[in-house]
Amino acid sequence: FGHDGIFLVVEFEGRVSGYAGATKLTEEAIQVKRFLIKPLVDVSATGGLLLDMLIKHAKNMDYKTLIFEPEESPDLITAALESKSFAPDDSHRWVLKI
């Protein structure tokens, strides 16, 4: 994910329960490229934790926008995205202005 990106792994009881990866899209935007939460864990809590870490990284790197473009339907993490003030845009992405 390069020196401007980040890759995170969440572990629960010794097993990977989720991961997220983001990479620089432009000088002002970072985009989530990978995001997975295993269904055996609290999706909202785990998703929220990963989103918090992605937001913190984006702020630390002086990005102005964090873009989440799910590969699949984001139904399972919609509540987590909304709780972090992400908003859907016209191209099926979720965008957070930092």
C-alpha positions, 0 to 999 in steps of 0.5 A: 500500500506504499508509504502513503497507505496503510494496512490493518489487521484485527485479531480476535481469539488468535484469529484474523477477524477483519482487515482494512487497507487504504492507499493514496488516491490523490494528494488530498484523498486516500481510498479504502481498497480492502475491507473485510470483517468476518461475520463471527465478530461484532461487525459494527464494533470491529468495522468502527475500530478499523474505520477509526484507525483509517481516519486517524491515519488519514488525518496524520498524513494530512489527507482531506478526504477518505473514500470508501468504495465497497467491492460488495454491498456495504449493508453490514457496515452502513451503520459504522460508516454513518456513525463516523460521518461518512456520506454516500455520493452519486457514484456508490462510494462513501466519502468522509471530509476530514 
